[in-house]
Amino acid sequence: MLIKERMSSPVISVDPNTPIMEALKMMRDKKIRRMPVMDSKGRLLGIVSDKDLLNAAPSDATTLSVWEMNYLLAQVKVKDVMTKEVLTVREDTPIEEAASIMAQRKIGGMPVMRDGAVVGLITETDLFKMFLELMGANESGVRVTALVPDRPGELDVLTHAIAEAGGSFVAFGQFAGEGPQNRTVTFKVKGMSLTDVQEKIAPYIEELIDIREIS
């Protein structure tokens, strides 16, 4: 899956000369947490988050009067608090590559580029939604987490056992196991009872970690 299939588009951007309180109101009205900062020609200048804007505002402990605070806030623009060195990704970047960059650099979103222009924004929320979809979070069925041997063909016999019993997979994922000798798999199956699923997979797993019905 590529970024262009999951990015938020069209992009809600902000002008660098926008006062920070106006930008914060835009975010709250649009229910977003970050915006690319772009000039009148559509060039990317930076990115600003709600935390950047909130951190720039005076704290409740300030001794300034309301009029002084309003005056000072009016002077602070988005360009004064934005991040100027922006990490970006292309729209044809694999989704897992973007997730890896965001996790390693501890950032919540990146502008998506096409031919030098911003065409979208990929955020941690987009990735969470995709993860929920991949794991079938909104579908009913029997959810299983188990350890399986890390050998060629093991997943094939496991999935065939379910299919031959009339089950249908709505989600399947595999993760690191306890060591190099096994893998952890998590999947959801519909069309079978919990007891039937447990019985059919028993010969092909090392350990049943969890099994439950999700309605």
N, C-alpha and C positions, 0 to 999 in steps of 0.2 A: 504494500500500500504506500502511495506517495503523498507528500505534504498537500498537494493541490486538492486531494480528495477529502481532506479533513480540516483545512485551514478556514478561519473566519474571513469572509469576504462578502461585500466590499469592506474596505478598511475605513474605520473612523479615525481620522487623524486630527492633529491640532497644529495651529500656527505657532511658531516660536515666540511671538510677541503677545500671546494670550496671557492675561493675568492668571496666576495660579489658582485663585478661587473660582474663576470662571471655568478653567479646565477641570477642576475637581467637580463642579456642578455638572459638566458635560458627562463625566464618567459615571456619576450617580444616576443621572437621567437615563443614560444608555445601558446602565448595569454592566460596566466593563471596568477593568482594573489597570489597563495600560493602553497607551496610544502612541503610534509613531508620530514624531514631530517632523513636519514637512513644510517647505517654503511654497510660495505661490506657483512655482514651476513644477511642483510635485517631487522635488528632490528630497531624499531622506537626510535629515540633519541630526536626528537623535531619537530617543524613546523616553517616555516619561510614565511613571507608575503612580498609583494613588498614594503609595508610601512616600515617594519623592515629594509629592505636593503637601501631604500632611506634615512631613518632617520640616518643611520650610515655613510652616505657619507657627506663630507664637504659641507657647504652651499656656495652660491654664494658670500657671504660677507667675506669669509675667506681671510687672507693675505698670505696664503701659495702659493708657486709657483706651476706650473703645475707638475714639477718633484717631488716636495715634496708631493703633493696630490697623484700622482700615486704610489709613494713609500708607503705611509701610507695606501692607499686603498688595495694595494697588501698584506698587513699584516693582514688585517681584514678578517676573515673567517666566513662562515655561522654559525659555532658553537658559535661565539662570540655574535651574535645578535638574534639567534633563541629563540623561546619560548620552554622551557624545560618541563614544566608541561603541557602536552597535554591532552585535553579532546578528548576521542574517543567514537565511537558507534559501536555496532555489526551490521553485515549486515542484521540481522533479526529484527532490531529495527523498529517500526512503524515510518513513515516519519514525522508525527506530533509531535512525541516525540523528534526527532532530531531538528525540527524547534523550539520547545519550549526551548530546551537547548541553542540553538544558540541565540535566542532572549533574554533570561534571562541573559546569560553570555556575550552578546554583542560580539560575534565572528562570523567570516565570513565563517568558514568551519571546518570540523573535519575529521580526518582519519577514515576509516571504517575497522574494524578488523574481522578476521576469524581465530580462533585457535591461537591467538597471532600474526598473520601476517597481514600486511596492504594489503587489497585487493581493496581499492577504496578510494575516497574522496567525501564527500557530502558538497556542498557549497551553499551559498545564491543564486547563479545563478541557480543551479539545482532546488532549491525551487521556484524561480520566474517562471521558465519554467513550472513547474508542476502546479502552480497556474493559469498561463495563459491557460494551457490545461484544467484544471478543470472548468474554467469559459468560455470555448469555445471562447477565444479571437480571434482565427483565422477562425471562422466560421460565416457565415451570419445568420441573423434571427432577430426576435423581442426580444429585451432585456428589461426585466421588473425588477424593484425594488419596493417592496410593503411591507406593514405591514400586518401580518396575526395574528389572535388570537392564543395564545399559549394553544390550547386545543387538546386532542386526536382526530385524524381523520380529522383535518382541512387541512393538506397538502394532504391527500388522496382525498378529494372532489375537491380541487383545481387542482391537476394533472389529475384527471379523467375528469374534465370539458374540459381541453385542449385536452386530448387524444380523447374524444368523438367528438370533433370538427375537428379532423383530424390533430391536431398539434403533433409535435415530439420534445421532449426536447433534446437539445444538451449540456445544462449545467444547474446545479441547485445547489445553495448553500444557507445555512441559517446562520444568524448571530444574535447577540443580538438585541433586539428591544428597545423600549423606556422605558420598565420596564418589570416586570415578567409576565405581562398580554399578551404580544405579542412578535412576532419575526419578524425580517427583512429577507425577502427572495429575492434573486436575481436569475433570471433564463433567459435562452434564448430558444426561440421556433422557429422552422422552419415549413413551410407548412401552415402558417396562416398569414393574414394581421394584421397590427397593430390594426386596428379598431376591427377586430374580436377577437383578444386576449384580448383587453381592455374590450369588452362586456362580454366575457365568464368568466373572473375572477372577475368582479365587485361584484357579490353576496358573494364572499368568502374572500374578503380582507377588512381591516379596512381603509387603505389609500394607494393610488397609489402615490408612491414617484417619480418614473421616468419610462417612457416608450419611446423607440426609436427603429427605424429600423437600423440594422447594416449590411452593405453590404460588 
